[in-house]
Amino acid sequence: MTNSAILQLLGLAARARKVVSGEELVVKEVRTGGAKLVLLAGDASANTAKKIKDKCTYYNVEFYVLGDRYDLGHATGKEARVVLAITDRGFAKKMSSLLNEN
């Protein structure tokens, strides 16, 4: 599978309101256990990337670096997005299998 299948699934999750975007909201979801999977844009700042990676590692949440901020934003129907959290276990499981395939 290519990134397009992953981004299409991300768009579907966004329409189902199972995606949280924005650094602080994602960190909150990771802390409370709501985030099942986190996607980070490849062009995120070093500070943001370190913060998200450290939180995900500490709270044992899967995270992946995918595309750039415009790819993630376009997939969710918004402007540029640097970090996204998937809050649904089903979407997270499917997305994880697609990302591991890639």
Secondary structure, DSSP 4 states (H G I P E B T S, - for coil): --HHHHHHHHHHHHHTT-EEESHHHHHHHHHHT--SEEEE-TT--HHHHHHHHHHHHHTT-EEEE-S-HHHHHHHHTSS--SEEEE--HHHHHHHHHHHHH-
